[in-house]
Amino acid sequence: EAAGAMVDNKRERPDNAASLRLYYHPEIPGRGEFVRLVLEEAGLDYVDVGRVEGGDVVRARCAAFKSEEAGAPALRPFAPPFLELEDGTLISQTASCVMYVGEISGLVPSDPAKRAVVNALVLTVADISAEVHDTHHPLKVSLYYEDQKDAAKLRAAEFVGLRLPKQLKYLDETLRAGGGDFMCGASLTVADVVVMHLLNGLEHAFPRGYKKATAATHALVALAKRIRERPRIKAYLESDRCKPFNENGLFRKYPELDIAEDP
């Protein structure tokens, strides 16, 4: 076994594993795509509510959470993505959804300490994703990108030129330090799937910056390629169910924000 390897311990799937309902905006990959990809790799049956039943169903469900009328759940999501279990339990926040799916499918170790390491990587990806969002919405979420372009250019210059290289270097070093083929050693975890999607999004949004930042992170780039080629992931990415990145989602391609010298 490779040094530092993490071994997954698959657990029995609960009865509601086949009754998961994912609520997210149907028009975009967004943060919901991290959850979708983990669900796909896990091979769990789920309903992508927005894409199957329509965005109005998602919006209506979210609106109901804001109601002060009797019957609104006390512990309710602030915003999508969130999962609904068969018994009505709601799990919100991207990282929590990812970890839950991993736990019921064996894509997260059963050991608490090792599970915490995986969770830390998932949260790191969430942090980086938040910085990506702030490159095109640096001032206010309520403003259009066109209303904050100047500030966006300043924020993007720092992200692409300074933050992105450091972040990808950290992920590459973490991968190599694990001593295996995956982020946490010898076994696939949800961390590998979310890292893959992060790199996909970064390459789309900042192709020049990504090329420069990954010039020396060969192990990380190779990992993302391997995950993309996994049968379930590959089938999803090539299907009509997988929506392309666009300028309404998290990873937006604005050439004026890809501020990086050619490597």
C-alpha positions in Angstrom: 0.0 0.0 0.0 1.3 3.4 -0.9 2.7 5.6 1.9 0.1 7.8 3.5 -2.7 5.9 1.7 -6.3 6.3 2.7 -8.4 3.2 2.5 -12.1 3.7 1.9 -14.5 1.6 4.0 -17.7 1.2 2.1 -20.8 1.3 4.3 -24.2 0.0 3.7 -26.3 2.4 1.7 -29.4 3.7 3.5 -32.8 3.0 2.0 -33.1 6.7 0.9 -29.9 6.6 -1.2 -32.1 5.8 -4.2 -34.5 8.7 -3.3 -32.2 11.6 -3.3 -33.5 14.9 -4.8 -31.0 17.5 -5.8 -32.3 21.1 -6.0 -30.3 23.5 -8.1 -30.7 25.9 -11.0 -31.2 23.9 -14.2 -29.6 26.4 -16.6 -26.1 26.4 -15.2 -23.5 24.0 -13.8 -22.6 26.3 -10.9 -21.9 24.9 -7.5 -24.5 22.2 -8.0 -22.2 20.6 -10.5 -19.8 19.5 -7.7 -22.7 17.6 -6.2 -23.9 16.2 -9.5 -20.5 14.8 -10.4 -20.1 13.1 -7.0 -23.6 11.6 -7.4 -22.6 10.4 -10.8 -19.4 8.8 -9.7 -21.1 7.2 -6.8 -23.7 5.6 -9.1 -26.6 6.6 -6.9 -30.1 7.1 -8.3 -31.1 10.7 -7.9 -33.5 13.3 -9.3 -32.0 16.5 -10.6 -35.2 18.4 -9.8 -34.5 21.6 -11.7 -33.6 19.7 -14.9 -36.3 17.1 -14.6 -39.2 19.0 -13.1 -38.2 22.5 -14.0 -36.6 25.6 -12.5 -40.0 26.8 -11.2 -40.1 23.8 -8.9 -36.7 24.7 -7.4 -37.7 28.4 -7.1 -41.0 27.6 -5.4 -39.3 25.3 -2.9 -36.8 27.9 -2.0 -39.5 30.6 -1.7 -41.4 28.3 0.7 -38.3 28.2 3.0 -38.6 32.0 3.4 -42.2 31.8 4.6 -43.0 32.5 8.2 -46.1 30.4 8.0 -46.5 27.3 10.1 -45.0 24.3 8.5 -41.8 25.8 7.2 -38.9 23.6 8.4 -36.8 25.1 11.2 -33.6 23.8 9.7 -33.8 24.8 6.0 -31.4 25.7 3.3 -30.4 29.3 2.7 -30.0 28.6 -1.0 -29.4 25.8 -3.5 -27.7 23.4 -3.9 -29.4 21.2 -1.4 -30.4 17.6 -1.1 -33.7 16.3 0.1 -33.8 12.7 1.5 -36.8 10.5 1.4 -37.7 11.3 5.0 -37.7 15.0 4.2 -34.3 15.7 5.7 -32.6 18.6 3.9 -28.9 18.9 3.5 -27.5 22.2 2.3 -24.2 23.8 1.4 -22.1 22.3 -1.4 -19.5 20.8 0.8 -22.0 19.1 3.1 -23.9 17.7 0.1 -20.7 16.3 -1.4 -19.6 14.8 1.9 -23.0 13.2 2.6 -23.0 11.5 -0.8 -19.5 10.3 -0.2 -20.3 8.9 3.1 -23.3 6.8 1.9 -21.4 5.6 -1.2 -18.0 4.8 0.2 -16.2 7.8 -1.4 -15.3 9.1 2.1 -13.2 7.1 4.6 -15.1 5.8 7.7 -12.2 6.8 10.0 -13.1 10.3 11.5 -9.6 11.7 11.2 -9.2 10.6 7.5 -12.8 11.8 6.8 -11.8 15.3 8.2 -8.8 15.4 5.8 -11.1 14.8 2.8 -13.6 17.3 4.1 -10.8 19.9 4.4 -9.9 19.4 0.8 -13.5 19.8 -0.3 -13.8 23.0 1.8 -10.5 24.2 0.2 -12.1 23.8 -3.3 -15.2 25.7 -2.0 -12.9 28.5 -0.8 -11.2 28.7 -4.2 -14.6 28.6 -6.0 -15.7 31.6 -3.8 -12.6 33.5 -5.0 -13.5 32.7 -8.6 -16.9 34.1 -8.1 -15.5 37.3 -6.7 -13.5 37.9 -9.8 -16.7 38.7 -11.7 -18.7 40.0 -8.8 -16.2 41.8 -6.5 -18.5 44.5 -5.2 -22.0 43.2 -4.9 -23.8 40.0 -5.9 -26.8 42.1 -6.7 -25.0 44.0 -9.4 -24.5 42.8 -12.9 -20.9 42.1 -14.0 -21.1 45.0 -16.4 -21.7 47.3 -13.5 -18.4 46.4 -11.7 -16.0 45.6 -14.5 -13.2 47.9 -13.3 -13.3 46.3 -9.8 -13.5 42.9 -11.4 -10.3 43.5 -13.4 -8.4 44.4 -10.3 -9.7 41.4 -8.4 -9.0 39.1 -11.3 -5.5 40.3 -11.7 -4.7 39.4 -8.1 -6.5 36.0 -8.4 -5.0 34.9 -11.7 -1.5 36.4 -11.0 -1.1 35.5 -7.4 -3.8 33.4 -5.8 -4.3 30.8 -8.5 -0.7 29.7 -8.8 -0.4 29.3 -5.0 -3.7 27.4 -4.8 -2.9 24.9 -7.5 0.7 24.5 -6.2 -0.8 23.6 -2.8 -3.2 21.0 -4.4 -0.4 19.5 -6.4 1.9 19.2 -3.4 -0.9 17.6 -1.4 -1.5 15.1 -4.1 2.2 14.1 -4.3 2.6 14.0 -0.6 -0.2 11.4 -0.3 2.0 8.9 -2.0 -0.8 7.5 -4.1 -2.7 8.2 -7.3 -5.4 10.2 -5.6 -5.6 13.4 -3.4 -5.7 11.4 -0.2 -3.5 8.4 -1.1 -4.4 5.1 -2.8 -8.2 5.4 -2.9 -10.6 7.6 -4.8 -12.6 10.0 -2.6 -15.0 12.9 -3.3 -12.0 15.2 -3.0 -10.7 13.9 -6.4 -14.0 14.6 -8.1 -14.4 18.1 -6.8 -10.8 19.0 -7.6 -11.3 17.7 -11.2 -14.3 20.0 -11.6 -12.5 22.9 -10.2 -9.7 22.5 -12.7 -12.2 22.1 -15.5 -13.8 25.4 -14.5 -10.6 27.2 -14.1 -9.3 26.1 -17.5 -12.6 27.4 -19.0 -12.7 30.7 -17.2 -8.9 31.6 -17.3 -7.3 29.6 -20.0 -4.1 31.7 -20.1 -3.8 31.9 -16.4 -4.6 28.3 -15.9 -1.9 27.3 -18.5 0.7 29.3 -16.7 -0.4 28.2 -13.2 -0.3 24.5 -14.1 3.0 24.6 -16.0 4.6 22.9 -13.0 1.7 21.0 -11.5 1.9 17.9 -13.7 0.6 15.5 -11.1 -2.5 17.6 -10.5 -3.3 18.0 -14.2 -2.9 14.2 -14.7 -5.2 13.5 -11.8 -8.0 15.7 -13.3 -7.5 13.9 -16.7 -7.8 10.4 -15.0 -11.0 11.4 -13.1 -12.6 12.8 -16.3 -11.9 9.4 -18.0 -13.6 7.4 -15.2 -16.6 5.6 -16.9 -19.5 7.2 -15.0 -17.9 10.7 -15.0 -17.0 10.4 -18.7 -20.6 9.2 -19.6 -22.1 12.2 -17.7 -19.7 14.8 -19.2 -20.5 13.6 -22.7 -24.3 13.5 -22.1 -27.0 16.1 -22.8 -27.6 16.2 -19.0 -24.2 18.0 -18.5 -24.6 21.7 -19.3 -21.7 23.7 -20.6 -20.1 26.5 -18.6 -21.7 29.8 -19.4 -21.7 33.5 -18.3 -24.5 33.0 -15.8 -22.7 30.5 -13.6 -19.7 30.3 -11.4 -16.9 29.8 -13.9 -17.4 32.6 -16.4 -15.2 33.2 -19.4 -14.5 36.9 -19.7 -11.2 37.3 -21.7 -10.5 40.7 -20.1 -10.3 39.0 -16.7 -7.8 36.3 -17.8 -5.0 38.6 -16.9 -1.8 36.6 -17.3 1.3 36.6 -19.3 1.7 33.7 -21.7 3.9 31.0 -20.0 
